[in-house]
């Protein structure tokens, strides 16, 4: 079984992690805003409006959970963000090499 968080993050590593989460959050929310602008401009029927409402509700729930900092799941969280393209491994420089290795391995799965 993969041991994720054997040692605690240093304050510096915690800052790097939080900064990386903020970077990915800004990217994802900017992309969402662009998508919503595009879809809102093409609303022609009430069903289009309800679809947009449902999309926003789903995305809000997803994003709120995805970007909540949790040191016990941060390896998995970062692997997910790398896989989804919102974060790049080089933006995590400064984290422990073992942690980077785990994130990289999980992102390739």
Secondary structure, DSSP 8 states (H G I E B T S, - for coil): -----SS---HHHHHHHHHHHHHHHHHHHHHHHHHHHHHHTT--SHHHHHHHHHHHHHHHHHHHHHTS--TTTHHHHHHHHHHHTS--GGGGTTS-HHHHHHHHHHHH-
